[in-house]
């Protein structure tokens, strides 16, 4: 078959694809008049905020204290304008549900939202500083704060969560999930922006950690890699629809440590303050303060045997 014949096949395939897109509609085609937020722009804004909150660590590193005030002020003002544009698009977007007519959102005041975001940013910066210090104090392998800020995936994921959570509390759709899923992609840590996380939070190593939407964490909580704070089941209403917004994920009180591979499930599950949850534990019920929950020797032996059999296949 000649080049012209091959070209004809490609053109026919393109025609079939475009026609299928037009006919298929949702969920693959967003036909709203208002443009959706630009994912690439939100990532750029997030990186810009990183440069401002950690001046001298990212972006322009040759900073003079005499010019720092003006330099940060210019950056913040530019970021506020860019963020306002994306918030405006998010607030105006038609948000669709499967098989239903898109529901247009009422136009929110993007300027007011962004103003509130920047007014509350100093509080979030204090939380971020506490997270960095907790990471240094919680990891004997940490040599300095610079290493923690520049290289620790858990710190990066928590930083992003803190900013996304602020937008979430301001009831901005879409943008918070774009931010935390970007961090998930880069770090392997999946934190829903709706989770409520207290001061001095630290995720050691990070990879594979999942923190669900309605999780509540107290202060000075420490998680290791592979920890899941998830839902025990997905409750449905009388019509069979998933019930959204109900408490589905666990609560960990102050000073709880959860070791690698542990899974804690359920909205009614509360881990009391000062408790330690051992590696690979599966926990679906509450435990009191100062508890120590670990696998028994028999459970651990079965776990090792099962994993060895799986690897040998």
N, C-alpha and C positions, 0 to 999 in steps of 0.2 A: 504494500500500500504506500502510495506516494505521500509527500508532505501535505499536499492539498487535501488528500483524504483524511489524514490524521487531524489536520486543522478543522475540517468539517465535523469530525466526531467531537472534538473539544468544544466547538461552538454549540453543537446540539446538547452536549452535557450541561454547558452553561445555561442554555435556555431552559432545560428541564429543572435545574437547581433554582433559578430565579422564579420560575412559575410555581415551584413547590413552596418556596418561601412566601410568596404572595398568598397562596391558597392555605398554607398551614397556619399562618398567623402565630398566636401564642403557643407555647411559651417562648419560642425562639425569636420572635420579631416584636420589638417594642415600637409601637406606632404612635405613641403620644406626641402631641405637638411640642411639649416642653422637652428640651434635651436633658438627658440624664447627667449626673455629675461625672466629671472626667477622672477616671481612676488614676491615670498618670499624673494629673495635676495634684490630686490629693496626696499621692506619694511624695511629690516634690515639696508640697507644703509641709508634710511631716518631716522631711529631711531638713527643711528650713527651720522648723521649730527646734529640731535637734541641735542645729548650729547655735541657736540663740540660747537655749537652756544650758548647753554645754559649751560656752564660748571658749575657743582655743583648742577644742578637741576635734571638731569636725569643720569642714569647709575652710574658710580663711583662718589660718592658725597664727599668723604674725599680727597679733593684736596689741596695741598700746593702750594702757589704762587711761591715758589722757583723752583718747578718742573713743573709748569703749562705749560711753553713754550714747554718743551720737550714732556710732556704728550700729549698736543694737536697736536704737530707736528707729533708724531708717529701715532695718530689716523687719522689725515687728510691724511697722506701718504697712510695708509692702505685703507682708504675709496676711495682715488683716483684710486687705482689699481682695487678695486672691481667695482667701477662705470665704469671704462674704459672697463671692461669685458662685462658689461651689455649694454653699449652704442654700443660697437662693434657688439653685436648680434642684437641690434635694427636696426642699420644702414644696416646690411647685410640681414635682413629678407625680404622674399618675402611677399609683402602685397597684399591681394586678394580683388577683388570686385565680387559681386554676378554674376555668369554666365560668368565670364571672365577668361582668362588665367592669372595666377599670374604674377605680374610684379616684376622681381628682381631689387632690389635697387643697385645702384652703391656703391661699398665699400667706405664709408667715412673714414675720419681719426679720429678714436675714441680718440686717444691720444690728438689731437689738440682740439677736442670738450671738453674733460674733463679739459684740461689746461685752455681753455677759461672760463669754468664754475668756476674753482677755482680762476681765476684772477678776475672775477666779483662778487665772493661771498661776499667780504667785503661790496660792495654797497648794496647787498640784506640784509646783516646783519643789516645795518643801517635802511633799510625799516622795518625789523622785530622789531627792537628796538622801532621805532616810532609807530608801530601797538600796541605793548605792552603798551606803555605810553598812547596811545589813549584809550585803553580799560580801563585802570585805571582811567583816567580823565573823561571818558564817562559813568562810572557806579558808582553811589554813594554807591552801595552795596559792591564794591571792598574794601577789607581791606588792601591789600598790593600787591606789584608786584609779590611776590611768589605765591599768590593765583591766580592771573591772568595767570601766565605762566603755573602753574601746573594743573589748573582746568577749564579754560575757553575754551569751545569747539570752539567758533569763532576764538580765538587766535590760536588754534592748526590748524584749517582749513586754516587760512590765512598764517600761517607759511609754511604749506605744499604747498599751492598755490604759494608762492613766489619762492620756489625752483623749482617747476614744471614749472612755467612760464619761468624761466631762461633756462631750458633745451628746452622748446618749442621755445624760440627765437633763440636757437642754432640749430633749425630744427631737433631735435631728435624725431623720431616717437615712439609711444607706451608708453615709459617710463613716460612722463608727465601725461597721463591719468591714468596709473596704480597708480601713486602717489596720484592724487587728488581723485580718486575713493576710495582709501584706507581711506583717510581723510573723505570722504563722509560717508563711512560705519561706521566710529568711531564717527563722530560728528553730522551727519544729515545735514551737510552743503555741497552743491554741487557747486563748483566753477570750471568752465572750465579753463584749464591752458592757453588758448589763450586770456582770458579776460585781459584788461589793467586796472590796479588798482593803483591809486596814493598813496601818503604817508598818514600815520596816519589813516588807515582804521580800522573800528571796526564793528563787528557783535555782537549785544547783544543777549544773549540766544542762538541764532544760529539755532535751529532745523527748518528744512524745507526751509531754504534759498536756492535759485537757481540763479546762475549768469551765463548767457550764454556766448558762445565762443567769440562773437564780442562786448560784453559789454565794455564800456569805463567809468571809474569812475575817477573823479578828486580827489583832496586832501581833507582829513578830512571828508570823506563820512561815514555816520553811518546808518546801517540797523538793523532792529529788526527781530524777528523770523517770518518765513513764508513769507518773501518777495520773489517775483519772478521777475527777470529781464530777460525777455524772448523774443521770436520771435512772431510777430503778425501773420505771415503766413510763409510758406515755398516756396519761389519762385522756379519755374522750368524753364528750357530752352525750346527751340522749340521742342525738342525730348521728353519732359516730364521728363527729369532727374532733380533731385534736384540740385539746384545751390549751390555749397559749397564755403565757403570763402567770401561771400558777407556780408555786414553789415546788420545783422538781429536783433540785440539787442540794447537796448537804451543806451544813454549817460547821465550820471549824472555829472554835473559840481561840482566845489568845494563847500564844506560845506552843502551838501544836506543831509537831514534826511528823512528816509522812515520808517514809523511805521508798526506794525505787520500786516501781511496778505495782504499787498498792492501788486498789480500786475502792472508792467510797461512793456509795450510791444512795439516792433517795432524798426527797425534800424534807422528810421528818427525821432524817439522820443527823444527830448532833454529836460532834466529838468534843468532849469537855476540855477546858483549858489545861495546858501543860501535858497533854497526852502525847504518846509516841505510838505511831502506827508502823509496824514493821514492813519490810519488803514483801511484795507479792500477796499481801493480805487482801481478802475480799470482804468488805464490811458493808452491811446493809441495815444495821441497827445502831442506836445511840450508845455511847459509852460515857461514863462519868469522868469528872476531872481527874487528872493525874493517872489515867489508864495506860497500860502497856499491852498492846495487842500485837501478837506475833503468831506465826505458823507454829504448830506443834512439830516435834521431830518426825512423826509419821506423815503429817501433811507435807512437810518439806521434802521427805524422801520420795513421796508420791509425785510431787511437783518435779523433782529432778529426774525421776524415771520417765515421766511423761514427756518432758522436754528432750531427753536423750533419744527416746523412741521417735519423736517427731523429726529430730535432726538426722537420724539414720535412714529415714525413708528417701 
